[in-house]
Amino acid sequence: MPRTLTLRDANQSFARCIREVEAGEEFVITRNGTPVARLIPIGNRRVLTATQRAALERLRAAAREGFDLGGTPPNRDTLHER
């Protein structure tokens, strides 16, 4: 879970924030209580929850099987109709 920082706090302690990001920490920066930015390590892959992992696997399984769009497969003649 990312930590929340105000813009002012992030500005005043930017070097410390960068060190913590390099160590794997994530921050959400807010302005007047509204999130405006995320500070995350480059190349950091988001860690998924168990529910998100299960949903992603269901999506991948459905993609492997293909999606029925209810139409007929296109053929050369229908693709090149004039």
PyMOL CGO cylinders between C-alpha atoms (Angstrom):
from pymol import cmd
from pymol.cgo import CYLINDER

trace = [
    CYLINDER, 0.00, 0.00, 0.00, 1.54, 3.32, -1.02, 0.3, 1, 1, 1, 1, 1, 1,
    CYLINDER, 1.54, 3.32, -1.02, 2.15, 5.95, 1.60, 0.3, 1, 1, 1, 1, 1, 1,
    CYLINDER, 2.15, 5.95, 1.60, 0.45, 9.33, 1.20, 0.3, 1, 1, 1, 1, 1, 1,
    CYLINDER, 0.45, 9.33, 1.20, 2.41, 12.58, 1.29, 0.3, 1, 1, 1, 1, 1, 1,
    CYLINDER, 2.41, 12.58, 1.29, 1.28, 16.14, 0.87, 0.3, 1, 1, 1, 1, 1, 1,
    CYLINDER, 1.28, 16.14, 0.87, 2.95, 18.07, -1.94, 0.3, 1, 1, 1, 1, 1, 1,
    CYLINDER, 2.95, 18.07, -1.94, 4.59, 20.30, 0.65, 0.3, 1, 1, 1, 1, 1, 1,
    CYLINDER, 4.59, 20.30, 0.65, 6.06, 17.34, 2.58, 0.3, 1, 1, 1, 1, 1, 1,
    CYLINDER, 6.06, 17.34, 2.58, 7.26, 15.71, -0.63, 0.3, 1, 1, 1, 1, 1, 1,
    CYLINDER, 7.26, 15.71, -0.63, 8.91, 18.95, -1.71, 0.3, 1, 1, 1, 1, 1, 1,
    CYLINDER, 8.91, 18.95, -1.71, 10.63, 19.50, 1.63, 0.3, 1, 1, 1, 1, 1, 1,
    CYLINDER, 10.63, 19.50, 1.63, 11.93, 15.92, 1.88, 0.3, 1, 1, 1, 1, 1, 1,
    CYLINDER, 11.93, 15.92, 1.88, 12.40, 15.04, -1.78, 0.3, 1, 1, 1, 1, 1, 1,
    CYLINDER, 12.40, 15.04, -1.78, 15.86, 13.47, -1.38, 0.3, 1, 1, 1, 1, 1, 1,
    CYLINDER, 15.86, 13.47, -1.38, 14.58, 11.21, 1.42, 0.3, 1, 1, 1, 1, 1, 1,
    CYLINDER, 14.58, 11.21, 1.42, 11.56, 10.25, -0.70, 0.3, 1, 1, 1, 1, 1, 1,
    CYLINDER, 11.56, 10.25, -0.70, 13.83, 9.30, -3.59, 0.3, 1, 1, 1, 1, 1, 1,
    CYLINDER, 13.83, 9.30, -3.59, 15.99, 7.13, -1.31, 0.3, 1, 1, 1, 1, 1, 1,
    CYLINDER, 15.99, 7.13, -1.31, 12.88, 5.37, -0.04, 0.3, 1, 1, 1, 1, 1, 1,
    CYLINDER, 12.88, 5.37, -0.04, 11.56, 4.86, -3.58, 0.3, 1, 1, 1, 1, 1, 1,
    CYLINDER, 11.56, 4.86, -3.58, 14.91, 3.35, -4.56, 0.3, 1, 1, 1, 1, 1, 1,
    CYLINDER, 14.91, 3.35, -4.56, 14.40, 0.94, -1.65, 0.3, 1, 1, 1, 1, 1, 1,
    CYLINDER, 14.40, 0.94, -1.65, 11.00, -0.07, -3.05, 0.3, 1, 1, 1, 1, 1, 1,
    CYLINDER, 11.00, -0.07, -3.05, 8.61, 2.33, -1.29, 0.3, 1, 1, 1, 1, 1, 1,
    CYLINDER, 8.61, 2.33, -1.29, 5.70, 3.91, -3.19, 0.3, 1, 1, 1, 1, 1, 1,
    CYLINDER, 5.70, 3.91, -3.19, 4.11, 7.29, -2.48, 0.3, 1, 1, 1, 1, 1, 1,
    CYLINDER, 4.11, 7.29, -2.48, 0.89, 9.01, -3.50, 0.3, 1, 1, 1, 1, 1, 1,
    CYLINDER, 0.89, 9.01, -3.50, 1.34, 12.78, -3.47, 0.3, 1, 1, 1, 1, 1, 1,
    CYLINDER, 1.34, 12.78, -3.47, -1.67, 14.92, -2.69, 0.3, 1, 1, 1, 1, 1, 1,
    CYLINDER, -1.67, 14.92, -2.69, -2.51, 18.59, -3.19, 0.3, 1, 1, 1, 1, 1, 1,
    CYLINDER, -2.51, 18.59, -3.19, -5.27, 19.91, -0.95, 0.3, 1, 1, 1, 1, 1, 1,
    CYLINDER, -5.27, 19.91, -0.95, -6.22, 16.31, -0.10, 0.3, 1, 1, 1, 1, 1, 1,
    CYLINDER, -6.22, 16.31, -0.10, -6.59, 15.23, -3.75, 0.3, 1, 1, 1, 1, 1, 1,
    CYLINDER, -6.59, 15.23, -3.75, -4.15, 12.64, -5.16, 0.3, 1, 1, 1, 1, 1, 1,
    CYLINDER, -4.15, 12.64, -5.16, -2.15, 14.20, -8.00, 0.3, 1, 1, 1, 1, 1, 1,
    CYLINDER, -2.15, 14.20, -8.00, 0.87, 11.93, -8.53, 0.3, 1, 1, 1, 1, 1, 1,
    CYLINDER, 0.87, 11.93, -8.53, 2.44, 8.57, -7.76, 0.3, 1, 1, 1, 1, 1, 1,
    CYLINDER, 2.44, 8.57, -7.76, 6.13, 8.20, -7.03, 0.3, 1, 1, 1, 1, 1, 1,
    CYLINDER, 6.13, 8.20, -7.03, 7.22, 4.62, -7.74, 0.3, 1, 1, 1, 1, 1, 1,
    CYLINDER, 7.22, 4.62, -7.74, 10.48, 2.87, -8.65, 0.3, 1, 1, 1, 1, 1, 1,
    CYLINDER, 10.48, 2.87, -8.65, 11.18, 2.52, -12.36, 0.3, 1, 1, 1, 1, 1, 1,
    CYLINDER, 11.18, 2.52, -12.36, 10.53, -1.01, -13.51, 0.3, 1, 1, 1, 1, 1, 1,
    CYLINDER, 10.53, -1.01, -13.51, 8.56, -1.77, -10.39, 0.3, 1, 1, 1, 1, 1, 1,
    CYLINDER, 8.56, -1.77, -10.39, 5.84, -4.24, -11.18, 0.3, 1, 1, 1, 1, 1, 1,
    CYLINDER, 5.84, -4.24, -11.18, 2.68, -3.78, -9.24, 0.3, 1, 1, 1, 1, 1, 1,
    CYLINDER, 2.68, -3.78, -9.24, 2.04, -6.51, -6.71, 0.3, 1, 1, 1, 1, 1, 1,
    CYLINDER, 2.04, -6.51, -6.71, -1.42, -7.93, -7.26, 0.3, 1, 1, 1, 1, 1, 1,
    CYLINDER, -1.42, -7.93, -7.26, -3.76, -9.07, -4.55, 0.3, 1, 1, 1, 1, 1, 1,
    CYLINDER, -3.76, -9.07, -4.55, -5.05, -12.65, -4.61, 0.3, 1, 1, 1, 1, 1, 1,
    CYLINDER, -5.05, -12.65, -4.61, -8.38, -11.43, -6.03, 0.3, 1, 1, 1, 1, 1, 1,
    CYLINDER, -8.38, -11.43, -6.03, -6.62, -9.45, -8.76, 0.3, 1, 1, 1, 1, 1, 1,
    CYLINDER, -6.62, -9.45, -8.76, -4.39, -12.41, -9.65, 0.3, 1, 1, 1, 1, 1, 1,
    CYLINDER, -4.39, -12.41, -9.65, -7.44, -14.69, -9.94, 0.3, 1, 1, 1, 1, 1, 1,
    CYLINDER, -7.44, -14.69, -9.94, -9.22, -12.15, -12.18, 0.3, 1, 1, 1, 1, 1, 1,
    CYLINDER, -9.22, -12.15, -12.18, -6.14, -11.80, -14.38, 0.3, 1, 1, 1, 1, 1, 1,
    CYLINDER, -6.14, -11.80, -14.38, -5.87, -15.59, -14.74, 0.3, 1, 1, 1, 1, 1, 1,
    CYLINDER, -5.87, -15.59, -14.74, -9.57, -15.83, -15.69, 0.3, 1, 1, 1, 1, 1, 1,
    CYLINDER, -9.57, -15.83, -15.69, -9.02, -13.14, -18.32, 0.3, 1, 1, 1, 1, 1, 1,
    CYLINDER, -9.02, -13.14, -18.32, -5.96, -14.93, -19.72, 0.3, 1, 1, 1, 1, 1, 1,
    CYLINDER, -5.96, -14.93, -19.72, -7.86, -18.25, -19.86, 0.3, 1, 1, 1, 1, 1, 1,
    CYLINDER, -7.86, -18.25, -19.86, -10.75, -16.60, -21.70, 0.3, 1, 1, 1, 1, 1, 1,
    CYLINDER, -10.75, -16.60, -21.70, -8.31, -14.98, -24.14, 0.3, 1, 1, 1, 1, 1, 1,
    CYLINDER, -8.31, -14.98, -24.14, -6.69, -18.35, -24.86, 0.3, 1, 1, 1, 1, 1, 1,
    CYLINDER, -6.69, -18.35, -24.86, -10.11, -19.83, -25.68, 0.3, 1, 1, 1, 1, 1, 1,
    CYLINDER, -10.11, -19.83, -25.68, -11.07, -16.82, -27.78, 0.3, 1, 1, 1, 1, 1, 1,
    CYLINDER, -11.07, -16.82, -27.78, -14.04, -14.51, -27.55, 0.3, 1, 1, 1, 1, 1, 1,
    CYLINDER, -14.04, -14.51, -27.55, -17.26, -15.28, -29.40, 0.3, 1, 1, 1, 1, 1, 1,
    CYLINDER, -17.26, -15.28, -29.40, -18.42, -12.06, -30.98, 0.3, 1, 1, 1, 1, 1, 1,
    CYLINDER, -18.42, -12.06, -30.98, -21.45, -13.69, -32.54, 0.3, 1, 1, 1, 1, 1, 1,
    CYLINDER, -21.45, -13.69, -32.54, -20.40, -13.18, -36.14, 0.3, 1, 1, 1, 1, 1, 1,
    CYLINDER, -20.40, -13.18, -36.14, -18.98, -15.37, -38.84, 0.3, 1, 1, 1, 1, 1, 1,
    CYLINDER, -18.98, -15.37, -38.84, -15.25, -15.47, -39.41, 0.3, 1, 1, 1, 1, 1, 1,
    CYLINDER, -15.25, -15.47, -39.41, -14.20, -13.12, -42.19, 0.3, 1, 1, 1, 1, 1, 1,
    CYLINDER, -14.20, -13.12, -42.19, -12.95, -14.51, -45.46, 0.3, 1, 1, 1, 1, 1, 1,
    CYLINDER, -12.95, -14.51, -45.46, -10.99, -12.98, -48.28, 0.3, 1, 1, 1, 1, 1, 1,
    CYLINDER, -10.99, -12.98, -48.28, -14.04, -12.06, -50.33, 0.3, 1, 1, 1, 1, 1, 1,
    CYLINDER, -14.04, -12.06, -50.33, -15.84, -10.23, -47.53, 0.3, 1, 1, 1, 1, 1, 1,
    CYLINDER, -15.84, -10.23, -47.53, -12.69, -8.40, -46.51, 0.3, 1, 1, 1, 1, 1, 1,
    CYLINDER, -12.69, -8.40, -46.51, -12.16, -7.10, -50.04, 0.3, 1, 1, 1, 1, 1, 1,
    CYLINDER, -12.16, -7.10, -50.04, -15.72, -6.25, -51.07, 0.3, 1, 1, 1, 1, 1, 1,
    CYLINDER, -15.72, -6.25, -51.07, -16.06, -3.22, -53.30, 0.3, 1, 1, 1, 1, 1, 1,
]
cmd.load_cgo(trace, "trace")
